[in-house]
Amino acid sequence: MKETFRCEHGINQGPLIFCELPPEETGARPAWKRKVDSRLIVTPFWCENKCRRHQELASHEQGEPASAT
């Protein structure tokens, strides 16, 4: 199955996304950073379902209040 999810904060590279946002904003672990350019290495599934920033944007677009977690 081919991934079709595109993140506006990252670069899709095959089955991974290199995210430009800091770990504090996304909820990712700092250890997931690339040594080359300090971007986070995440999967499209993680980005779409676990990223705090993506969840905030998705809830804002749907008119729901952002969760306080």
Rosetta constraint file for C-alpha pairs under 8 A:
AtomPair CA 3 CA 15 HARMONIC 7.28 0.50
AtomPair CA 3 CA 44 HARMONIC 7.43 0.50
AtomPair CA 5 CA 44 HARMONIC 6.21 0.50
AtomPair CA 5 CA 48 HARMONIC 7.67 0.50
AtomPair CA 6 CA 12 HARMONIC 6.82 0.50
AtomPair CA 6 CA 44 HARMONIC 7.61 0.50
AtomPair CA 7 CA 11 HARMONIC 7.16 0.50
AtomPair CA 7 CA 12 HARMONIC 7.50 0.50
AtomPair CA 7 CA 17 HARMONIC 7.74 0.50
AtomPair CA 7 CA 44 HARMONIC 7.92 0.50
AtomPair CA 7 CA 47 HARMONIC 7.48 0.50
AtomPair CA 9 CA 19 HARMONIC 5.77 0.50
AtomPair CA 9 CA 20 HARMONIC 5.73 0.50
AtomPair CA 9 CA 21 HARMONIC 6.59 0.50
AtomPair CA 10 CA 17 HARMONIC 5.97 0.50
AtomPair CA 10 CA 18 HARMONIC 5.19 0.50
AtomPair CA 10 CA 19 HARMONIC 3.98 0.50
AtomPair CA 10 CA 20 HARMONIC 5.53 0.50
AtomPair CA 10 CA 21 HARMONIC 7.89 0.50
AtomPair CA 11 CA 17 HARMONIC 5.45 0.50
AtomPair CA 11 CA 18 HARMONIC 5.14 0.50
AtomPair CA 11 CA 19 HARMONIC 6.50 0.50
AtomPair CA 12 CA 16 HARMONIC 6.02 0.50
AtomPair CA 12 CA 17 HARMONIC 4.49 0.50
AtomPair CA 12 CA 18 HARMONIC 6.51 0.50
AtomPair CA 13 CA 17 HARMONIC 5.76 0.50
AtomPair CA 13 CA 18 HARMONIC 7.17 0.50
AtomPair CA 15 CA 43 HARMONIC 6.62 0.50
AtomPair CA 15 CA 44 HARMONIC 7.35 0.50
AtomPair CA 16 CA 41 HARMONIC 6.68 0.50
AtomPair CA 16 CA 42 HARMONIC 5.82 0.50
AtomPair CA 16 CA 43 HARMONIC 4.73 0.50
AtomPair CA 16 CA 44 HARMONIC 6.43 0.50
AtomPair CA 17 CA 40 HARMONIC 7.82 0.50
AtomPair CA 17 CA 41 HARMONIC 5.87 0.50
AtomPair CA 17 CA 42 HARMONIC 5.28 0.50
AtomPair CA 17 CA 43 HARMONIC 5.69 0.50
AtomPair CA 17 CA 44 HARMONIC 6.35 0.50
AtomPair CA 18 CA 39 HARMONIC 5.57 0.50
AtomPair CA 18 CA 40 HARMONIC 5.37 0.50
AtomPair CA 18 CA 41 HARMONIC 4.87 0.50
AtomPair CA 18 CA 42 HARMONIC 6.51 0.50
AtomPair CA 19 CA 39 HARMONIC 5.30 0.50
AtomPair CA 19 CA 40 HARMONIC 4.85 0.50
AtomPair CA 19 CA 41 HARMONIC 6.42 0.50
AtomPair CA 19 CA 42 HARMONIC 7.17 0.50
AtomPair CA 20 CA 38 HARMONIC 7.99 0.50
AtomPair CA 20 CA 39 HARMONIC 5.16 0.50
AtomPair CA 20 CA 40 HARMONIC 6.66 0.50
AtomPair CA 21 CA 25 HARMONIC 6.64 0.50
AtomPair CA 21 CA 26 HARMONIC 6.84 0.50
AtomPair CA 21 CA 39 HARMONIC 7.38 0.50
AtomPair CA 21 CA 40 HARMONIC 7.51 0.50
AtomPair CA 22 CA 26 HARMONIC 6.63 0.50
AtomPair CA 22 CA 39 HARMONIC 7.95 0.50
AtomPair CA 22 CA 40 HARMONIC 7.69 0.50
AtomPair CA 23 CA 27 HARMONIC 5.57 0.50
AtomPair CA 23 CA 28 HARMONIC 4.83 0.50
AtomPair CA 23 CA 29 HARMONIC 6.04 0.50
AtomPair CA 23 CA 30 HARMONIC 5.72 0.50
AtomPair CA 23 CA 40 HARMONIC 7.41 0.50
AtomPair CA 24 CA 28 HARMONIC 7.13 0.50
AtomPair CA 25 CA 52 HARMONIC 6.68 0.50
AtomPair CA 25 CA 53 HARMONIC 6.33 0.50
AtomPair CA 26 CA 51 HARMONIC 4.91 0.50
AtomPair CA 26 CA 52 HARMONIC 4.77 0.50
AtomPair CA 26 CA 53 HARMONIC 5.43 0.50
AtomPair CA 26 CA 54 HARMONIC 7.85 0.50
AtomPair CA 27 CA 50 HARMONIC 7.72 0.50
AtomPair CA 27 CA 51 HARMONIC 6.09 0.50
AtomPair CA 27 CA 52 HARMONIC 5.91 0.50
AtomPair CA 28 CA 32 HARMONIC 7.17 0.50
AtomPair CA 28 CA 40 HARMONIC 7.75 0.50
AtomPair CA 28 CA 51 HARMONIC 7.26 0.50
AtomPair CA 30 CA 40 HARMONIC 7.80 0.50
AtomPair CA 32 CA 40 HARMONIC 5.38 0.50
AtomPair CA 32 CA 41 HARMONIC 5.55 0.50
AtomPair CA 32 CA 42 HARMONIC 7.51 0.50
AtomPair CA 33 CA 38 HARMONIC 5.14 0.50
AtomPair CA 33 CA 39 HARMONIC 5.31 0.50
AtomPair CA 33 CA 40 HARMONIC 4.28 0.50
AtomPair CA 33 CA 41 HARMONIC 6.08 0.50
AtomPair CA 34 CA 38 HARMONIC 4.82 0.50
AtomPair CA 34 CA 39 HARMONIC 5.43 0.50
AtomPair CA 34 CA 40 HARMONIC 6.11 0.50
AtomPair CA 34 CA 41 HARMONIC 6.69 0.50
AtomPair CA 42 CA 46 HARMONIC 6.31 0.50
AtomPair CA 42 CA 47 HARMONIC 6.61 0.50
AtomPair CA 43 CA 47 HARMONIC 6.21 0.50
AtomPair CA 44 CA 48 HARMONIC 6.05 0.50
AtomPair CA 45 CA 49 HARMONIC 5.93 0.50
AtomPair CA 45 CA 50 HARMONIC 7.77 0.50
AtomPair CA 46 CA 50 HARMONIC 5.02 0.50
AtomPair CA 46 CA 51 HARMONIC 6.45 0.50
AtomPair CA 47 CA 51 HARMONIC 4.93 0.50
AtomPair CA 47 CA 54 HARMONIC 6.93 0.50
AtomPair CA 48 CA 54 HARMONIC 6.48 0.50
AtomPair CA 48 CA 55 HARMONIC 7.51 0.50
AtomPair CA 49 CA 54 HARMONIC 7.93 0.50
AtomPair CA 49 CA 55 HARMONIC 7.23 0.50
AtomPair CA 50 CA 54 HARMONIC 7.88 0.50
AtomPair CA 50 CA 55 HARMONIC 7.29 0.50
AtomPair CA 51 CA 55 HARMONIC 6.18 0.50
AtomPair CA 52 CA 56 HARMONIC 6.15 0.50
AtomPair CA 53 CA 57 HARMONIC 6.27 0.50
AtomPair CA 54 CA 58 HARMONIC 6.07 0.50
AtomPair CA 55 CA 59 HARMONIC 6.10 0.50
AtomPair CA 56 CA 60 HARMONIC 6.03 0.50
AtomPair CA 56 CA 66 HARMONIC 5.61 0.50
AtomPair CA 56 CA 67 HARMONIC 7.70 0.50
AtomPair CA 57 CA 61 HARMONIC 6.16 0.50
AtomPair CA 58 CA 62 HARMONIC 6.39 0.50
AtomPair CA 59 CA 63 HARMONIC 6.20 0.50
AtomPair CA 59 CA 64 HARMONIC 5.07 0.50
AtomPair CA 59 CA 65 HARMONIC 6.62 0.50
AtomPair CA 59 CA 66 HARMONIC 6.13 0.50
AtomPair CA 60 CA 64 HARMONIC 5.71 0.50
AtomPair CA 60 CA 65 HARMONIC 6.63 0.50
AtomPair CA 60 CA 66 HARMONIC 6.79 0.50
